[in-house]
Amino acid sequence: MQAPIVNTQQKAAVAKGVKAIGKKKDEEEGLDTAEGDEWMQGKTLVKPPDQLDLTEAELNEEITRVLTANNPNAPQNVVRYSFKEGCYKPIVFVDQMAIHFELEGNLVHKESDEGRRLTAKQAEVDEGGGDERPDNVAIKAAKREQKLTNQFNFNERASQTLNNPPRDISCQTEPPPRANFSATANQWEIYDFYVEELQRREKSKEKHEGQLLNKEDDKSKKKIIQAETQNDDISQLDKAVKIIERMVNQNIFDDVAQDFMYFDDASDEFRGEKGTLLPLWTFQYDKAKSLSVTALCWNHKYNDLFAVGLGSHEFTQQGGGMVLFYTLKNPNYPEFIFNTASGVMCVDIHEHLSYLVAVGLYDGCVAVYNLKKKTDQPIYNSRASTGKHTSAVMQVKWQKDDLDSNHNFISVSADGRVVSWTLVKHELVFTDIIKLPVIDTIPDDLKDVIPTVGTSLDFHKQKDYSFLVGTEHGKIHKGSKYYSSKFLETYDAHFMTVTRVRWNPFHPDVFISCGWDWMVKIWDQTMKSPVFTFELKTSVTDVAWAPYSSTVFAAVTTDGKVHVFDLSINKYEALCQQKVVSKKTKLLHIEFNPVHPIIVVGDDRGHVTSLKLSPNLRKKPKEKKGQEMPKGPEVEIAKMEQLLSSLR
């Protein structure tokens, strides 16, 4: 498109002629064209001082410019993929339109689908009210005229992809062998078969009895033989019945199992730091209603299996005891039941050999049970001739095998002795490690008669030779298996009985204790005074560290409450204080599951309750985008060390 440009003199002449014609027209029409009115006069052009002066030849020169619609900023190297040719090709015609102003509005084109719908709707409204006006009639007549569509405005785009060629894969196997069998069964044949089967079983039992009696003629072996003889027929159905029982229980407690696996309390987002405990299963055994839960211990290999010790701490309520093994797959009935002549006071399961269970009794005996044996009698039992304790055994702990690869464990008793027990062949061999010192307030002539009662025992997680012992007088002694003459350190921990002492599973210098004086205290073994002290307003019966964090622990009290703390979030109060049992029921023990976010608590009525921790009680550091948070014990040690450094 070309547009010639005229010079300045021609423009001035044209403007003068137009003005004269306009003035003459105004005079003919009778208009006042007086030049005295300033507002009617045209504006005077003022020449800028810096304007370029041109000669007459330069002014008369004709300059031609060609204006095009091409966009100088449009890209010239745009390529698009061609589905037809299967490659990228440059675009010849580039869109040259440039939008300088754009305004979004609510106008709808009347020829569009939406415009037609709105027009039809407005027509219906107009038809519904009053007489029609002439202009409405004209509008409706125009609407009735059907507009012919542009049959040449038709676009179509299509693409075709390659289809994968079908493949057939076939194989042929050899048919299984077949055989035809037929027989006639009657009562006589069935009877003869049963007689032959009974004779075969009797011969195998006699052979088995002869092998055991030839090795050693012992009463315990005879009892084993009698028990195996009685239970031989039932044992064949034992596995099938157990599987069916678990299936039935999983159907009954399906809602609880779903909560255990998937439920997380969403209301924690509105509680801030606080959390809750969700009750899951309650484990109870009818024959143990009169007993109290005296010990809890999880199996390290099978994370759904835990042991419960049942007995009594009261001298006037002593009788028999029990060791029960429950699984989360069957909360109705124990997996294993062991009856004891005296009340059970403590239980510990071997970390690597999960079928070995050490048990301490109220009468001073220690026993070892084997879950693989089909009997409720212990495979090892201490006697008076083999160093039996003279008072209740308060704690037992398995140790690493000795140099001769013999299994061994250590016990502490109310008689003040810390004893190591070694499993050698068919007997327990004892070795006295150390004796608890007598307090100074007892007269010298009674120090040999009144021993210091040991109430709790725990071994260091990294240094397996270092241990802590809590006493009835409120003191905590730190000792070593290699020094039997005296303790390395003594802490004046509580004013009353120390009910539990435990090393931190991560930090090598930190341990926790609780007692009847309402206190929970956290200690640094390098300091004589506690670094944290919490008062729970009633007697604290047990405390336990969480296996997933160095700063999380939980305690139970005699008022039936569970207290959960996280020192990294709040150093002054618990994140959760929740009553989980009925009134007048005392909680005695607590244990964290090593893998799942649940705890089990035992009370003085023989019941064990499982509880799930809400998300606020098991918080982990949030991972930033593009950064992986460090994990492992080093992180937990650093977290606890940061708390200790601020207090030191």
DRENNUVEX-779128 format. One record per residue (C-alpha): residue in three letters; x, y, z. Coordinates in steps of 0.1 Angstrom, whole numbers, padded with zeros to 4 digits, always signed. Layout:
N
alaXYZ/...
//
This chain:
648
met+0000+0000+0000/gln+0015+0033-0011/ala+0005+0068+0002/pro+0021+0099-0015/ile+0029+0128+0008/val+0024+0164-0005/asn+0046+0194+0004/thr+0038+0221+0029/gln+0027+0249+0005/gln+0001+0227-0011/lys-0013+0219+0024/ala-0015+0256+0032/ala-0033+0264-0001/val-0059+0237+0004/ala-0066+0248+0040/lys-0071+0284+0029/gly-0095+0274+0002/val-0115+0252+0026/lys-0118+0281+0051/ala-0130+0305+0024/ile-0157+0281+0012/gly-0169+0276+0048/lys-0171+0313+0054/lys-0192+0319+0023/lys-0215+0291+0033/asp-0221+0307+0067/glu-0230+0340+0051/glu-0256+0324+0028/glu-0272+0307+0058/gly-0273+0339+0078/leu-0249+0330+0104/asp-0228+0355+0123/thr-0192+0352+0112/ala-0178+0382+0130/glu-0141+0380+0134/gly-0143+0399+0167/asp-0152+0368+0186/glu-0119+0353+0198/trp-0134+0319+0206/met-0144+0314+0170/gln-0110+0323+0156/gly-0085+0295+0148/lys-0054+0290+0167/thr-0022+0307+0156/leu+0007+0283+0148/val+0038+0292+0167/lys+0071+0282+0151/pro+0095+0264+0175/pro+0129+0282+0178/asp+0148+0250+0170/gln+0128+0241+0138/leu+0149+0234+0108/asp+0146+0260+0080/leu+0142+0245+0046/thr+0147+0261+0012/glu+0120+0263-0014/ala+0135+0234-0034/glu+0136+0212-0003/leu+0100+0221+0005/asn+0089+0212-0031/glu+0107+0179-0030/glu+0083+0150-0030/ile+0091+0122-0006/thr+0074+0089-0009/arg+0070+0064+0019/val+0056+0029+0016/leu+0036+0017+0047/thr+0032-0020+0052/ala+0013-0041+0078/asn+0043-0062+0087/asn+0052-0064+0124/pro+0090-0057+0128/asn+0089-0077+0162/ala+0074-0108+0148/pro+0097-0139+0149/gln+0110-0150+0115/asn+0123-0185+0125/val+0092-0203+0139/val+0090-0240+0133/arg+0062-0264+0139/tyr+0060-0302+0139/ser+0043-0316+0108/phe+0024-0347+0115/lys+0020-0353+0078/glu+0057-0354+0070/gly+0069-0364+0105/cys+0095-0336+0110/tyr+0098-0300+0121/lys+0092-0274+0093/pro+0096-0236+0093/ile+0064-0215+0090/val+0063-0192+0060/phe+0033-0170+0070/val+0039-0156+0104/asp+0010-0138+0122/gln+0018-0100+0118/met-0010-0087+0140/ala+0001-0068+0171/ile-0026-0061+0198/his-0020-0026+0213/phe-0052-0026+0234/glu-0074-0054+0247/leu-0104-0051+0270/glu-0124-0080+0283/gly-0161-0073+0282/asn-0194-0091+0286/leu-0208-0086+0252/val-0219-0117+0233/his-0221-0119+0195/lys-0258-0122+0186/glu-0249-0149+0159/ser-0232-0172+0185/asp-0249-0201+0202/glu-0249-0182+0235/gly-0263-0151+0219/arg-0292-0171+0203/arg-0300-0187+0237/leu-0302-0153+0254/thr-0323-0139+0226/ala-0347-0168+0228/lys-0349-0165+0265/gln-0357-0128+0263/ala-0384-0135+0237/glu-0401-0159+0261/val-0401-0133+0288/asp-0416-0107+0264/glu-0443-0131+0253/gly-0453-0137+0289/gly-0463-0101+0298/gly-0490-0078+0284/asp-0497-0067+0249/glu-0470-0068+0223/arg-0457-0035+0210/pro-0451-0030+0173/asp-0414-0029+0177/asn-0415-0064+0194/val-0435-0078+0165/ala-0408-0065+0141/ile-0381-0081+0162/lys-0398-0114+0164/ala-0404-0114+0127/ala-0367-0108+0121/lys-0359-0137+0145/arg-0380-0161+0126/glu-0359-0154+0095/gln-0335-0183+0094/lys-0300-0172+0084/leu-0282-0195+0060/thr-0249-0207+0073/asn-0217-0204+0053/gln-0213-0238+0038/phe-0177-0230+0027/asn-0165-0220+0062/phe-0155-0256+0071/asn-0122-0266+0088/glu-0110-0301+0096/arg-0078-0313+0112/ala-0068-0349+0116/ser-0037-0369+0125/gln-0029-0406+0124/thr-0006-0425+0147/leu+0011-0458+0142/asn-0006-0488+0157/asn+0015-0514+0175/pro+0015-0546+0156/pro-0002-0574+0175/arg+0019-0603+0188/asp+0008-0638+0198/ile+0028-0657+0224/ser+0019-0692+0232/cys+0035-0720+0251/gln+0026-0756+0258/thr+0031-0776+0289/glu+0030-0813+0295/pro-0003-0824+0309/pro-0002-0838+0345/pro-0004-0875+0348/arg-0038-0890+0354/ala-0048-0922+0371/asn-0082-0937+0377/phe-0089-0950+0412/ser-0120-0966+0425/ala-0128-0985+0457/thr-0157-0994+0479/ala-0157-0982+0515/asn-0178-0998+0542/gln-0178-0997+0580/trp-0154-1026+0583/glu-0127-1011+0561/ile-0130-0977+0580/tyr-0126-0996+0613/asp-0096-1015+0601/phe-0079-0983+0589/tyr-0084-0966+0623/val-0070-0996+0641/glu-0039-0997+0620/glu-0034-0959+0625/leu-0036-0962+0663/gln-0011-0991+0663/arg+0013-0970+0642/arg+0011-0941+0666/glu+0016-0962+0697/lys+0048-0977+0682/ser+0062-0942+0674/lys+0054-0930+0709/glu+0071-0960+0725/lys+0102-0954+0704/his+0103-0917+0713/glu+0099-0924+0750/gly+0127-0949+0749/gln+0151-0924+0733/leu+0144-0897+0759/leu+0146-0921+0789/asn+0179-0935+0777/lys+0194-0901+0777/glu+0183-0891+0812/asp+0158-0904+0836/asp+0144-0872+0849/lys+0110-0862+0862/ser+0108-0832+0838/lys+0114-0855+0808/lys+0086-0877+0819/lys+0063-0847+0822/ile+0073-0837+0787/ile+0065-0872+0774/gln+0031-0872+0791/ala+0022-0838+0778/glu+0033-0847+0742/thr+0013-0879+0744/gln-0019-0861+0755/asn-0016-0833+0730/asp-0005-0854+0700/asp-0039-0857+0685/ile-0049-0821+0691/ser-0016-0807+0678/gln-0025-0818+0642/leu-0053-0793+0642/asp-0036-0767+0662/lys-0022-0747+0632/ala-0055-0747+0612/val-0076-0737+0642/lys-0052-0709+0650/ile-0054-0695+0615/ile-0093-0697+0615/glu-0093-0680+0649/arg-0072-0651+0636/met-0095-0647+0606/val-0126-0645+0628/asn-0110-0620+0651/gln-0098-0598+0622/asn-0134-0597+0609/ile-0147-0589+0643/phe-0121-0561+0650/asp-0119-0549+0614/asp-0126-0513+0623/val-0099-0513+0650/ala-0074-0529+0625/gln-0082-0501+0600/asp-0076-0475+0626/phe-0043-0491+0635/met-0030-0491+0600/tyr-0044-0459+0584/phe-0061-0435+0609/asp-0044-0403+0618/asp-0062-0377+0639/ala-0068-0348+0615/ser-0079-0325+0644/asp-0042-0323+0654/glu-0039-0294+0629/phe-0061-0273+0652/arg-0045-0283+0685/gly-0012-0266+0680/glu+0014-0287+0699/lys-0010-0310+0717/gly-0018-0346+0707/thr-0041-0375+0716/leu-0040-0412+0721/leu-0065-0434+0702/pro-0075-0466+0721/leu-0072-0497+0699/trp-0074-0533+0714/thr-0078-0543+0750/phe-0061-0576+0760/gln-0075-0595+0789/tyr-0075-0631+0801/asp-0103-0644+0823/lys-0081-0665+0845/ala-0059-0635+0853/lys-0085-0611+0866/ser-0072-0612+0902/leu-0036-0604+0891/ser-0018-0572+0882/val+0004-0565+0852/thr+0039-0565+0866/ala+0059-0566+0833/leu+0056-0558+0796/cys+0081-0566+0768/trp+0079-0565+0730/asn+0094-0592+0709/his+0123-0577+0688/lys+0118-0601+0659/tyr+0080-0603+0656/asn+0068-0568+0662/asp+0032-0577+0668/leu+0040-0601+0697/phe+0045-0590+0733/ala+0048-0607+0767/val+0028-0598+0798/gly+0039-0607+0833/leu+0011-0612+0858/gly+0015-0612+0896/ser+0012-0589+0925/his+0035-0564+0944/glu+0015-0568+0976/phe+0028-0593+1002/thr-0007-0603+1013/gln-0019-0611+0978/gln+0007-0635+0967/gly-0002-0667+0949/gly+0004-0681+0914/gly+0014-0660+0884/met+0013-0662+0846/val+0034-0652+0816/leu+0011-0645+0786/phe+0021-0638+0750/tyr-0004-0617+0730/thr-0003-0608+0693/leu-0021-0579+0677/lys-0036-0604+0652/asn-0056-0621+0680/pro-0066-0598+0709/asn-0091-0622+0723/tyr-0068-0650+0735/pro-0031-0654+0743/glu-0008-0672+0719/phe+0012-0688+0747/ile+0003-0693+0784/phe+0028-0702+0811/asn+0017-0707+0847/thr+0041-0702+0875/ala+0040-0712+0912/ser+0048-0677+0923/gly+0039-0643+0910/val+0058-0630+0880/met+0077-0597+0887/cys+0097-0592+0854/val+0100-0605+0819/asp+0126-0600+0792/ile+0128-0615+0756/his+0161-0623+0740/glu+0169-0597+0713/his+0182-0622+0687/leu+0168-0656+0700/ser+0132-0644+0702/tyr+0120-0678+0716/leu+0140-0675+0748/val+0122-0657+0776/ala+0138-0649+0810/val+0114-0645+0840/gly+0119-0633+0875/leu+0095-0645+0902/tyr+0084-0631+0936/asp+0099-0661+0955/gly+0134-0652+0942/cys+0136-0678+0914/val+0146-0669+0879/ala+0135-0692+0850/val+0140-0694+0813/tyr+0112-0705+0789/asn+0115-0718+0754/leu+0085-0709+0731/lys+0094-0737+0708/lys+0088-0764+0734/lys+0053-0776+0737/thr+0052-0774+0775/asp+0045-0748+0801/gln+0075-0758+0822/pro+0108-0738+0821/ile+0139-0753+0805/tyr+0160-0736+0832/asn+0151-0728+0867/ser+0172-0715+0897/arg+0172-0734+0930/ala+0185-0727+0965/ser+0216-0747+0958/thr+0223-0727+0926/gly+0223-0692+0941/lys+0186-0685+0941/his+0176-0650+0953/thr+0162-0648+0988/ser+0136-0621+0978/ala+0116-0610+0948/val+0134-0606+0915/met+0126-0571+0903/gln+0143-0570+0869/val+0160-0593+0844/lys+0180-0583+0813/trp+0195-0605+0786/gln+0232-0599+0778/lys+0255-0608+0748/asp+0269-0643+0748/asp+0301-0648+0767/leu+0334-0660+0753/asp+0322-0696+0753/ser+0290-0687+0734/asn+0268-0693+0763/his+0236-0673+0768/asn+0234-0653+0799/phe+0213-0627+0816/ile+0215-0604+0847/ser+0190-0600+0875/val+0185-0576+0904/ser+0165-0585+0935/ala+0150-0571+0967/asp+0178-0589+0985/gly+0203-0564+0972/arg+0222-0587+0949/val+0230-0581+0912/val+0236-0616+0898/ser+0247-0629+0863/trp+0231-0662+0852/thr+0247-0684+0825/leu+0228-0711+0806/val+0252-0741+0808/lys+0239-0774+0795/his+0209-0782+0818/glu+0214-0758+0846/leu+0218-0721+0855/val+0253-0711+0868/phe+0252-0679+0888/thr+0279-0652+0894/asp+0275-0624+0919/ile+0284-0591+0902/ile+0279-0566+0930/lys+0258-0560+0961/leu+0239-0528+0967/pro+0253-0507+0995/val+0233-0502+1026/ile+0222-0467+1035/asp+0240-0448+1063/thr+0208-0444+1084/ile+0206-0482+1092/pro+0226-0492+1124/asp+0258-0512+1119/asp+0244-0543+1136/leu+0214-0544+1112/lys+0232-0537+1079/asp+0237-0575+1072/val+0201-0581+1080/ile+0183-0553+1062/pro+0195-0553+1026/thr+0191-0524+1001/val+0162-0533+0978/gly+0169-0530+0941/thr+0138-0520+0920/ser+0150-0514+0885/leu+0179-0523+0862/asp+0190-0512+0827/phe+0221-0516+0806/his+0238-0490+0784/lys+0228-0493+0747/gln+0264-0488+0734/lys+0286-0498+0764/asp+0270-0531+0774/tyr+0291-0534+0805/ser+0277-0502+0821/phe+0244-0504+0840/leu+0221-0485+0863/val+0203-0498+0893/gly+0174-0480+0911/thr+0167-0486+0947/glu+0139-0484+0972/his+0156-0456+0990/gly+0155-0433+0960/lys+0192-0436+0949/ile+0205-0446+0915/his+0238-0465+0913/lys+0259-0466+0881/gly+0281-0497+0879/ser+0302-0519+0856/lys+0303-0556+0852/tyr+0341-0554+0853/tyr+0342-0537+0888/ser+0326-0557+0915/ser+0340-0539+0945/lys+0320-0507+0943/phe+0297-0486+0921/leu+0312-0459+0899/glu+0287-0433+0907/thr+0257-0427+0930/tyr+0229-0402+0923/asp+0205-0389+0949/ala+0176-0392+0925/his+0143-0394+0944/phe+0129-0390+0979/met+0110-0423+0976/thr+0112-0456+0957/val+0127-0454+0922/thr+0102-0473+0901/arg+0121-0472+0868/val+0154-0461+0853/arg+0163-0463+0816/trp+0192-0452+0794/asn+0184-0431+0764/pro+0185-0453+0732/phe+0204-0426+0713/his+0225-0403+0735/pro+0252-0421+0755/asp+0251-0398+0785/val+0214-0394+0791/phe+0191-0415+0813/ile+0156-0411+0828/ser+0141-0421+0861/cys+0107-0419+0879/gly+0095-0427+0914/trp+0068-0427+0940/asp+0076-0390+0948/trp+0056-0379+0917/met+0087-0370+0898/val+0101-0378+0864/lys+0138-0367+0860/ile+0162-0367+0831/trp+0199-0370+0839/asp+0233-0364+0823/gln+0256-0390+0838/thr+0284-0363+0839/met+0263-0342+0863/lys+0251-0349+0899/ser+0218-0330+0895/pro+0190-0337+0869/val+0188-0315+0838/phe+0150-0318+0836/thr+0124-0324+0863/phe+0087-0329+0858/glu+0061-0332+0885/leu+0030-0353+0875/lys+0010-0347+0908/thr+0007-0384+0916/ser+0029-0415+0919/val+0048-0424+0887/thr+0049-0462+0881/asp+0068-0464+0848/val+0085-0444+0821/ala+0098-0453+0787/trp+0118-0436+0759/ala+0103-0436+0723/pro+0124-0457+0698/tyr+0120-0431+0671/ser+0132-0399+0688/ser+0158-0390+0715/thr+0135-0364+0730/val+0102-0382+0733/phe+0092-0402+0763/ala+0060-0414+0780/ala+0051-0420+0817/val+0021-0436+0835/thr+0007-0427+0869/thr-0015-0443+0895/asp-0045-0421+0885/gly-0048-0439+0852/lys-0032-0413+0830/val-0006-0415+0802/his+0017-0385+0798/val+0036-0380+0766/phe+0065-0355+0764/asp+0087-0341+0735/leu+0115-0320+0748/ser+0123-0306+0714/ile+0088-0290+0712/asn+0080-0282+0748/lys+0104-0284+0777/tyr+0079-0275+0804/glu+0048-0296+0801/ala+0034-0327+0784/leu+0020-0327+0749/cys-0007-0352+0760/gln-0022-0361+0793/gln-0050-0386+0788/lys-0069-0409+0811/val-0071-0443+0794/val-0087-0466+0821/ser-0117-0465+0843/lys-0118-0449+0878/lys-0099-0466+0906/thr-0077-0484+0881/lys-0039-0478+0884/leu-0016-0480+0854/leu+0016-0498+0863/his+0037-0503+0831/ile+0042-0489+0796/glu+0062-0499+0765/phe+0066-0484+0730/asn+0064-0507+0700/pro+0098-0508+0683/val+0083-0502+0648/his+0046-0491+0649/pro+0034-0458+0664/ile+0016-0475+0693/ile+0021-0481+0730/val+0008-0507+0754/val-0001-0500+0791/gly-0008-0525+0818/asp-0030-0519+0849/asp-0036-0535+0883/arg-0066-0555+0870/gly-0046-0576+0846/his-0057-0557+0815/val-0034-0544+0787/thr-0046-0515+0765/ser-0030-0506+0732/leu-0030-0469+0722/lys-0020-0452+0689/leu-0001-0419+0690/ser-0016-0390+0670/pro+0006-0372+0644/asn+0015-0344+0669/leu+0031-0369+0692/arg+0054-0384+0666/lys+0064-0353+0646/lys+0095-0354+0624/pro+0113-0323+0609/lys+0097-0311+0577/glu+0117-0316+0546/lys+0124-0285+0525/lys+0119-0286+0487/gly+0150-0299+0470/gln+0167-0307+0503/glu+0169-0341+0520/met+0167-0340+0558/pro+0195-0360+0575/lys+0184-0391+0593/gly+0199-0416+0616/pro+0211-0418+0653/glu+0235-0389+0647/val+0206-0365+0641/glu+0189-0376+0673/ile+0221-0373+0693/ala+0226-0338+0680/lys+0190-0329+0689/met+0194-0340+0725/glu+0229-0325+0727/gln+0215-0291+0717/leu+0190-0292+0746/leu+0218-0302+0771/ser+0242-0275+0759/ser+0216-0248+0766/leu+0212-0261+0802/arg+0249-0268+0810/
//
